[in-house]
């Protein structure tokens, strides 16, 4: 095994959570997530010789993962969903942990309704990437990222509120 292969595998192992996040964001079913994970890994390996180290490896890997996911998504003509959040438990009383999990599921459902690019922007923003870093990864201006992020937040909040209002109304009739 060459030095570059070892270095790539080390970096990939260190940052594989990035790929998992992208796979979870763009694919619903475990088999599809596995396929996408393998495709991202393959594309990253193919492109690794072009990695110049001008950006952090994690930034470069996000770019590869997102581009691969979007291409994979288009090619397969699959619908995007968030795994493990399509079913919201029907409970009246929540513990603190259950309430946090419930809110997290609802947030991911709301994010799941965004476009592919907007999902990527939100995901990177939640990972504390700056608008400039997101701009480098996505390929649009930082100002455009800021505007889209503001719009995404409003849209996600409206969707979250609407879903919770509908669930509360359903519970009050039961």
C-alpha positions as CSV (number, residue, x, y, z in Angstrom):
1,X,0.0,0.0,0.0
2,X,1.5,3.4,-1.0
3,X,1.8,6.4,1.2
4,X,-1.0,8.2,-0.6
5,X,-3.3,5.2,-0.1
6,X,-2.5,5.0,3.6
7,X,-3.0,8.8,3.9
8,X,-6.3,8.7,2.0
9,X,-7.6,5.8,4.2
10,X,-6.5,7.6,7.4
11,X,-8.2,10.9,6.3
12,X,-11.3,9.0,5.1
13,X,-11.6,7.1,8.4
14,X,-11.2,10.3,10.3
15,X,-13.9,12.1,8.4
16,X,-16.3,9.4,7.4
17,X,-19.0,11.0,9.5
18,X,-19.2,13.7,6.7
19,X,-20.1,11.0,4.2
20,X,-22.7,9.5,6.5
21,X,-24.4,12.8,7.1
22,X,-24.6,13.4,3.4
23,X,-26.0,9.9,2.8
24,X,-28.6,10.3,5.5
25,X,-29.6,13.7,4.1
26,X,-30.1,12.5,0.5
27,X,-31.2,8.8,0.8
28,X,-34.1,7.2,2.7
29,X,-33.3,3.5,2.6
30,X,-30.3,1.8,4.2
31,X,-29.3,0.1,0.9
32,X,-29.4,3.4,-0.9
33,X,-27.3,5.0,1.8
34,X,-24.7,2.2,1.5
35,X,-24.6,2.5,-2.3
36,X,-24.1,6.3,-2.0
37,X,-21.5,5.9,0.7
38,X,-19.5,3.5,-1.6
39,X,-20.0,5.9,-4.6
40,X,-18.7,8.9,-2.5
41,X,-15.7,6.9,-1.3
42,X,-14.9,5.8,-4.9
43,X,-15.3,9.3,-6.2
44,X,-13.1,10.7,-3.4
45,X,-10.4,8.1,-4.1
46,X,-10.5,8.9,-7.9
47,X,-10.2,12.6,-7.1
48,X,-7.7,12.4,-4.3
49,X,-4.7,13.0,-6.6
50,X,-6.2,16.4,-7.3
51,X,-6.5,17.3,-3.6
52,X,-3.9,20.1,-3.3
53,X,-4.3,20.8,0.4
54,X,-5.4,24.4,-0.1
55,X,-8.6,23.7,1.8
56,X,-9.0,21.4,4.7
57,X,-9.6,17.7,3.8
58,X,-13.0,17.9,5.4
59,X,-14.1,20.8,3.2
60,X,-12.8,19.0,0.1
61,X,-14.6,15.8,1.2
62,X,-17.9,17.7,1.7
63,X,-17.6,19.0,-1.8
64,X,-17.0,15.6,-3.3
65,X,-19.7,14.0,-1.1
66,X,-22.3,16.6,-2.0
67,X,-21.5,16.6,-5.7
68,X,-21.6,12.9,-5.8
69,X,-24.9,12.8,-3.9
70,X,-26.6,15.3,-6.2
71,X,-25.3,13.4,-9.3
72,X,-26.3,10.0,-7.8
73,X,-29.7,11.4,-6.9
74,X,-30.3,12.7,-10.4
75,X,-29.0,9.6,-12.1
76,X,-31.1,7.3,-10.1
77,X,-34.1,9.6,-10.1
78,X,-34.8,8.8,-6.4
79,X,-36.7,10.9,-4.0
80,X,-34.9,12.4,-1.1
81,X,-36.0,11.6,2.4
82,X,-34.5,11.6,5.9
83,X,-34.0,8.2,7.5
84,X,-35.6,7.4,10.7
85,X,-37.7,10.6,10.9
86,X,-40.7,9.7,8.7
87,X,-42.5,8.1,11.7
88,X,-43.3,10.4,14.5
89,X,-44.2,8.6,17.7
90,X,-47.8,9.1,18.9
91,X,-47.2,9.9,22.6
92,X,-48.9,12.4,24.7
93,X,-46.2,12.9,27.3
94,X,-42.5,13.1,26.5
95,X,-39.5,12.9,28.7
96,X,-36.8,15.5,28.1
97,X,-34.8,13.0,25.9
98,X,-37.9,12.0,23.9
99,X,-38.9,15.6,23.4
100,X,-35.4,16.5,22.1
101,X,-35.5,13.5,19.8
102,X,-39.0,14.5,18.6
103,X,-37.9,18.0,17.9
104,X,-34.8,16.8,16.1
105,X,-36.9,14.4,13.9
106,X,-39.3,17.3,13.1
107,X,-36.4,19.6,12.2
108,X,-34.9,16.9,9.9
109,X,-38.3,16.4,8.3
110,X,-38.5,20.1,7.6
111,X,-35.0,20.3,6.2
112,X,-35.9,17.3,4.1
113,X,-38.4,19.4,2.2
114,X,-35.7,21.8,1.0
115,X,-34.0,21.5,-2.4
116,X,-30.8,19.5,-2.7
117,X,-28.6,22.6,-2.7
118,X,-30.5,24.2,0.2
119,X,-30.2,21.0,2.2
120,X,-26.4,21.1,1.7
121,X,-26.3,24.7,2.8
122,X,-28.3,24.0,5.9
123,X,-26.2,21.0,6.8
124,X,-22.9,22.9,6.4
125,X,-24.3,25.8,8.3
126,X,-25.3,23.5,11.2
127,X,-21.7,22.2,11.1
128,X,-20.5,25.7,11.8
129,X,-19.0,26.3,8.4
130,X,-18.7,30.0,7.5
131,X,-20.5,31.5,4.5
132,X,-17.2,31.7,2.7
133,X,-16.4,28.1,3.4
134,X,-19.9,27.0,2.3
135,X,-19.4,29.2,-0.8
136,X,-16.2,27.3,-1.7
137,X,-17.9,24.0,-1.2
138,X,-21.2,24.7,-3.0
139,X,-19.8,27.0,-5.7
140,X,-22.1,30.1,-5.3
141,X,-21.2,33.4,-3.7
142,X,-21.1,33.9,0.1
143,X,-23.8,36.6,-0.2
144,X,-26.1,34.2,-2.1
145,X,-25.4,31.6,0.7
146,X,-26.4,34.2,3.3
147,X,-29.7,35.0,1.5
148,X,-30.5,31.3,0.9
149,X,-29.7,30.4,4.5
150,X,-32.1,33.1,5.7
151,X,-34.8,31.8,3.3
152,X,-34.1,28.2,4.4
153,X,-34.5,29.1,8.0
154,X,-37.8,30.8,7.5
155,X,-39.1,27.9,5.3
156,X,-37.9,25.3,7.8
157,X,-39.5,27.1,10.7
158,X,-42.8,27.4,8.8
159,X,-42.8,23.7,7.9
160,X,-41.8,22.7,11.5
161,X,-44.6,24.9,13.0
162,X,-47.2,23.5,10.4
163,X,-46.2,19.9,11.2
164,X,-46.4,20.4,14.9
165,X,-49.7,22.3,14.6
166,X,-51.2,19.4,12.6
167,X,-49.9,16.8,15.1
168,X,-51.3,18.8,18.0
169,X,-54.7,19.1,16.3
170,X,-54.7,15.3,15.5
171,X,-54.0,14.6,19.2
172,X,-56.7,16.9,20.5
173,X,-59.3,15.0,18.5
174,X,-58.2,11.6,19.9
